[in-house]
Amino acid sequence: MNLRRGLTRVAKWTGALVAVALAGTLISAWPAFGGRAKGARLERMQHSPQWQDGHFENPQPLFNDWSRSLTAMFNASPVASPTELPLSTATGDHHRWETPPATGLRVTWFGHSSTLVEIDGARVLTDPIWSDRASPLTWVGPKRWYAPPVALTELPKVDAVVISHDHYDHLDHRTLVAMKDWDTTFIVPLGVGAHLEAWGIPTARIVELDWWERTQVAGLDIVCTPSRHASGRTGIDKDATLWAGFAMLGPKHRAYYSGDTGLFPAMKDIGARLGPFDVTLIEVGQYHSAWPDWHIGPEQAVLAHQQLQGRVLLPVHWGLFSLAPHGWTEPMERVLAAAAKANQRVLMPRPGQSVEPESPPALEPWWPQLPWNTAEQDPIVSTKLN
């Protein structure tokens, strides 16, 4: 009898401790969840052609094989993350930005999808993530493989920060809070401004755009372009905000950033309406054939580059986090193979390195030679392309 009472008390205390731990976790993560659109912002979202039945939708729905996705989690490549850390990065001298690019166009890749694009005198920062983890929590979630090559405080003055969507590896709460007093314009897809406002960024410095809408910053036209993806930060806010890419159109140069996307028919429309592009920053990593519409994959990235009428491809969305089961060097190996077949030019800067697409350095892989699957072994083919 006493044993039963004792076990009951232990169970009650255990349950209470678990409840306290869960509550503490929720409280610590809460600020990173951001804000919800309401009022005039929500009304504008509801008038978007992309808004259907209370949320945003893609013209071509996303295919998911949930069974194979689950299986893939338990069959990841043994080199899905680097085994020798830290990786060699190009920290460089932050004074480099005091000298304008000789060609008028320069891109610095910081890892994953974070880049600084200097174009015709304007500076645009894409999807900045300087945190240790792509997560609402500081102690769990995908951890970056190396420290930021350049401190956030050492970046030059930025004219615009563009955010493609609100997933944690693209919209980073801690980085945006550190930027809230910057004298810059934050350009985001519809609904994402609610997150920024919740984190203290003044409404006057937030520009929200629907697909094909544009704004101007520092003499640069920035156009919100369609993409094929999804959004959400809590699990119950699925597709409550829009996702997008961005075209940066200067007097002399044009650059394109894909955000996260599968392949979709409007890629050709973007190229026809806004191209040709001197450089395309297209995601190439974090893919699997079980979710071929969420991430475009290496070979389709090269195809999209051609459809966009791109001149030089600079791959992004790789080289910082392990978010898929493929080998960490595989995206670039497959991009190089596909680009060689298609006779396309590729840039592959080391994290932190600045490159000028019109005066590119020699192709020189900086990553180790590791096993990787070819396009024939693991094809990534998006659905509903016609």
LINZI-V967132 format. One record per pair of residues at least 24 apart in sequence whose ideal C-beta (glycine too) atoms are under 7 Angstrom apart, sorted by the first residue. I is the first residue (numbers start at 1). J is the second residue. If there is no record, write none. Layout:
i=<I,I>
j=<J,J>
//
This chain:
i=<25,28,29,29,31,32,32,33,33,33,34,34,34,34,34,35,35,35,35,36,37,37,41,41,41,44,45,45,48,48,50,50,55,55,55,56,56,57,58,60,60,60,62,62,62,63,63,63,64,65,68,69,69,72,72,72,73,75,76,77,77,77,79,79,79,79,80,80,80,80,80,81,81,81,82,82,85,85,86,87,87,88,88,89,89,89,89,89,90,90,90,90,90,91,91,91,92,94,94,96,97,101,102,102,103,103,103,104,104,105,105,105,105,105,105,106,106,106,107,107,107,107,108,108,109,109,109,109,109,110,110,110,110,110,111,111,111,112,112,112,112,112,112,113,113,113,113,115,115,116,117,117,119,119,119,119,119,120,120,120,120,120,120,121,121,122,122,122,122,122,122,123,123,123,123,124,124,124,124,125,125,126,126,126,127,127,127,128,128,128,129,129,129,130,131,131,131,134,134,134,135,136,136,142,142,142,144,144,145,146,149,149,150,152,158,158,159,159,159,159,160,160,160,160,160,161,162,162,162,162,163,163,164,164,164,164,164,165,165,165,165,165,165,165,166,166,166,166,166,167,168,169,169,170,171,173,176,185,187,187,189,189,189,189,189,190,190,191,191,191,192,210,211,219,220,220,220,221,222,222,223,223,223,225,226,227,227,227,227,228,228,228,228,229,229,229,229,247,249,253,254,255,256,256,256,256,257,258,258,260,260,261,262,262,262,262,262,262,263,263,263,263,263,263,265,267,267,267,268,270,271,271,271,275,275,276,276,277,277,277,277,278,278,278,278,279,279,279,280,280,280,280,281,281,282,282,282,283,283,284,284,284,284,284,285,285,285,285,286,286,286,287,287,287,288,288,289,289,289,292,292,292,292,293,293,296,297,298,298,298,298,299,299,299,299,300,300,301,302,302,302,302,302,305,306,306,311,312,312,312,312,313,313,313,313,314,319,326,327,327,327,329,329,329,329,330,330,332,333,334,334,338>
j=<137,137,136,137,173,136,173,136,233,234,166,194,195,198,233,194,195,197,198,194,191,194,191,193,194,190,190,191,190,210,211,242,238,239,240,239,242,239,228,228,264,384,230,293,294,292,293,383,291,290,290,290,291,288,290,325,325,325,325,325,326,327,327,328,370,371,322,325,326,327,328,145,322,328,145,328,145,146,146,145,146,350,366,146,149,350,351,352,149,350,351,352,353,149,150,352,352,150,154,354,156,356,356,359,356,358,359,252,253,253,278,279,356,357,358,354,355,356,279,314,355,357,353,354,314,316,349,351,353,148,149,150,351,352,319,320,351,169,316,317,319,320,321,170,283,316,317,281,316,155,248,255,220,248,250,253,255,219,220,250,251,252,253,218,219,159,217,218,219,220,250,156,157,158,159,159,160,162,248,158,161,162,257,281,163,164,170,161,172,175,169,172,175,175,172,174,175,168,169,321,168,168,173,321,322,323,320,321,320,351,351,352,352,178,182,184,184,185,217,218,184,185,187,217,222,186,187,222,246,257,188,192,243,244,245,259,260,189,229,231,243,244,259,260,192,195,231,233,241,231,233,321,323,260,195,199,201,217,215,222,224,241,242,243,244,241,242,240,241,242,241,242,244,251,248,249,250,249,246,248,247,249,274,270,266,258,259,260,261,261,262,264,293,259,260,261,294,274,274,278,278,279,280,281,308,310,281,282,283,295,317,296,292,293,294,295,296,382,296,300,303,304,382,385,385,304,307,308,307,308,307,308,309,308,309,309,311,308,309,310,311,311,312,357,358,312,314,357,305,308,310,313,314,316,313,315,316,316,317,315,317,318,331,335,317,318,324,331,317,323,324,324,326,380,324,325,378,379,380,380,381,382,383,382,383,382,380,331,334,335,338,334,338,375,380,380,382,335,335,338,339,342,344,344,342,344,345,345,347,357,360,339,344,345,346,347,351,373,370,371,372,367,368,370,372,372,373,367,372,374,375,375>
//
